[in-house]
């Protein structure tokens, strides 16, 4: 999918790229990771923590979809004994394996269901989830527009879609980052703030908020 310009040693998203491991490490080390995020992409890592905290506010019996789950960084928002169904979906089995390691470490594994899935054709029913989260994933997808359609489709009315992505209209400072990422096969075409808003609206969501933090945009919307 995103492998045609792969740089040797980095791997692709269907595998377990070194970049993915570095990203996970940065998120799990707030002080050092926070400095790296600020220096590299001008972003405040605490915004990711705050966005992931919405997972922990879901009541017992709720269903949550995390796509792509990557190495399980969003699990920091899930509470032991919370009583939710947490579906961790990713195109890579290696990513799912790492997510389950993290789930066991955080003592939430009983609530986590790992699923191999292509975000362009999610294997879930319409309206199956109360919350869909997609952190730092939209820019990796080969067809982000279709990904938003699918995430909106599986969200029930009143449910929330929230996530983050490297956006294409955050300034020339971050252009080299996006170019290198695409050359390495780690980034797809991405999206602008305007496109994200339009795609969320088209998918039947309202109350759309997009907040920029350096190269990253955090988005949140509710299914009508």
PyMOL commands that set and color helices and strands:
alter all, ss='L'
color gray80, all
select helices_A, chain A and resi 18-28+30-41+46-56+73-77+93-105+109-111+119-121+138-140+144-153+172-183+193-202
alter helices_A, ss='H'
color red, helices_A
select strands_A, chain A and resi 63-67+85-90+112-116+129-134+155-166+205-213+216-223
alter strands_A, ss='S'
color yellow, strands_A
deselect
rebuild
show_as cartoon
